[in-house]
Amino acid sequence: MAPAGGRCRRSSSPFAAPISTLLLLLLLVHGARSFYLPGVAPEDFIKGDELRVKVNKLTSTKTQLPYSFYSLPFCRPAKIVDSAENLGEVLRGDRIENSPYVFKMREPKMCNVLCRVNLDAKTAKEFKEKIDDEYRVNMILDNLPLVVAIRRLDQESPTIFQLGYHVGFKGQYSGSKEEKYFIHNHLAFTVKFHRDLQTDAARIVGFEVKPYSIKHEYEGKWAEDKTRLTTCDPHTKRTVINSNTPQEVDDKKEIVFTYDVDFQESDVKWASRWDAYLLMSDDQIHWFSIVNSLMIVLFLSGMVAMIMLRTLYRDISKYNELETQEEAQEETGWKLVHGDVFRPPMSSELLCVYVGTGVQFFCMILVTMLFAILGFLSPSNRGGLMTAMLLLWVFMGLFAGYASSRLYKLFKGTEWKKIALRTAIMFPGIVSAIFFVLNALIWGQKSSGAVPFGTMFALVFLWFGISVPLVFVGSYIGFKKTALEDPVKTNKIPRQIPEQAWYMNPAFSILIGGILPFGAVFIELFFILTSIWLNQFYYIFGFLFLVFIILIITCAEITVVLCYFQLCSEDYLWWWRSYLTSGSSAVYLFLYATFYFFTKLEITKLVSGALYFGYMLIASYAFFVLTGTIGFYACFWFTRLIYSSVKID
C-alpha cells in the first residue's frame, strides 16, 4: 500500500488555510496506513537455518477469555520456556511460549509426526468445551502471527486473513443425526520468504496454515518418531488434502498430531509484510464517517460564528442600533448576569479534580496518537499500544495536577494538597476497583487473561510511585502561579434565576448536547469495538486522529452554543453544565456498546458478558472525563472572552 499524495492550488479565499490543513490531514491518513516502524530488526535466514515456531494464547470471540496454549493437552516440547512479555502483552492475556514445531529454512517437510495423545474423559471434555466456544490457536514465527487464508469466491476480491486456526469443529457422520466433535490434528504450514538474489539470504514475509482433521492410521505398534503412518506418508508422497475421515474427540480416543511445512518465494518485501494482514477493504465507510462528522462541524461552526458576531459585534457596540426595548432584552440577556457568571459552583473541588483528570487524558491520547501515526505502535509491536498508553497516563499526571490546582486557585481555594491527592487517587481508584472485580472473575475462570500478582504490583508502583508524586509536583507549580482574574466582579448576593423554558431544563439540554459529539465518532467507534472484541487489527490511526480532531471541535462548539443560550436565559450556573453537556456523549457511547453487544457479539457466558460491560463502563467513564473537559475549557474561554470585551456600568 503506497502512501497517497496530492497537490492543491493556492487559493485566496478565507477558507484556504482550513482546506490546506484538511488536505494535510488526509495525506496523513493515507500515509499512516503504509508507513510504520515494525519494532524489530529484520532477521536473515540462509537455507537450513532453524526456524522455531512459538505458541500464543487460545482466543475466542464467544467468551473473550484467553487461555494458555498448554492448558489443552497439545504436543509439548521437552521444556516449556516463556518468552519475556511487555506490560501491554500481559494485560492482553498474551502468553508466548516455545513449541515442538521446528522447521529448517527452505527445506519442506511432509507428514512430520509430532506426538500421539490418548484422551481420557477429562481431556476429551476440555477439548470439547474449547471447540464449542470456537477457540482459535495462535502461533508466531519471526514475529508474524499465524493466519488462515480465506479466498473469496469473487476472484477480484482480496484474500482475507483470519488470525489463528480453530481448535476443531462440530459435525455429523452421514446417516447420523448425533453431533460429534472433531479436532484439527494435521497442520499444513506455508512459510513465505523474500530472497536476496545477491546473498541468497531470505527474510520471512508470511506464515499461513491450512488445518485438517484426519484419523491417522499406522503400521504395527506406536514407536514415536519411527512410526510410519499409512494415512500420510512422505515416502509414497501421500499427503493430507481434506478432512473426509476426521479425527473424533472422545474418551479413550487416540489422536496423532502431524504437520507439513512448505516454503514459497514471495515478491513481498520485509518492510511490507504486514500489509496483507492489515488490508482494509472498507475505506469508503471511513470516508463517509469523516464527511458525516465534517458536516456536523460545519453546522456548529456556523452557529458559533453567528453567536460571536451577534454578541461581540452588536452587543459590545453598546446596542445603539437596537430599535425596541423588547429586542434589547433579547440581545442582552447574557449581560444581565455579569455579576454572577463567575461565582464558584457547588462542589467546585470535585470539578477541579475532574478537569485535571480530563487534561491528563487529553494529553495521553494526543501523544499516543502522534506516536501511532509515526508508526511506533504498529500491530507488529504486540502490546505496544497499551504499554504506551499506561506509561503516558502516568507521566501526564504532571499536567493533571497543574490544571486542577490552577482552577482551584481561581475558586479562591487554599488547600492545594487535598486537591492534588484527590486528582491523583479518584479516577484511577474507581477504575482500579472495577478492574480488580473483573480480574477476580477472570481468575475464577483460570484464564491467562488474569493479571498476575507481579504485574499488579508493577501497576500499583506506577500509580503511587510515579503518577501521584507527579500530580503533586504539577499542583505545586500550578498553585504557585498568580491566580487568573475574573473579567468582571462577582456580586455578594446571588441573583435569582428566572423560571426556565422546558427546553432549557438542565437534564434535557445536557442530554441533547451529547448527541452531536457521539454522532461525530460513532462510525469509527464500530471499528474500534470490532478490533477489541472480534480479535482484529486496528491500525488506521490517521483516520482516528482526524476523528479525534473533529471530536474536539464538536465538543467545544456544542458546549459554547448551549452555554450562550443558557446565559441568554439568565441562568448563570454554567460551570458544571458545560462539563456535563459534552460529557453526556459517554451515555450514548455506553448505549451504543450495549447495542453492539446484542447485535454483533455471540457472547453467552455470564462472566464474559460481565467482562464486556465492565470494560465498556471504564471506557465510557474515560470518554466522559475527556469530552467533559474539552467542553468545559471551551465554555471557560468563551465566557471570559465575551465578558472581558464588554464594559460593565
Secondary structure, DSSP 8 states (H G I E B T S, - for coil): ------------STTHHHHHHHHHHHHHHHHHHH----SS----B-TT-EEEEEEEEEE-TTT---B-GGGS-----SS--B----HHHHHHT---EEEEEEEETTB-EEEEEEEEEE--HHHHHHHHHHHHTT-EEEEEETTEE-EEEE--SSTTS--EEEESEESEEEE--TT----EEEE--EEEEEEEEEE-TTT--EEEEEEEEEEE-----BSSS--GGG--BSSSBTTTTB-----SS--B--TT-EEEEEEEEEEEE-S--GGGTTTTTT--S-HHHHHHHHHHHHHHHHHHHHHHHHHHIIIIIIGGGTTTT---HHHHHHHTTTGGGTTTTTS--TTHHHHHHHHHHHHHHHHHHHHHHHHHHTTTT-TTSTTHHHHHHHHHHHHTHHHHHHHHHHHHHHTT---HHHHHHHHHHHHHHHHHHHHHHHHHHHHHTT-TTS--HHHHHHHHHIIIIIIHHHHHHHHHHHHHS-----SS---SS--------GGG-HHHHHHHHTHHHHHHHHHHHHHHHHHHHTT-----HHHHHHHHHHHHHHHHHHHHHHHHHHHHTT----HHHHHHHHHTHHHHHHHHHHHHHHHH-----HHHHHHHHHHHHHHHHHHHHHHHHHHHHHHHHHHHHHHHSS---
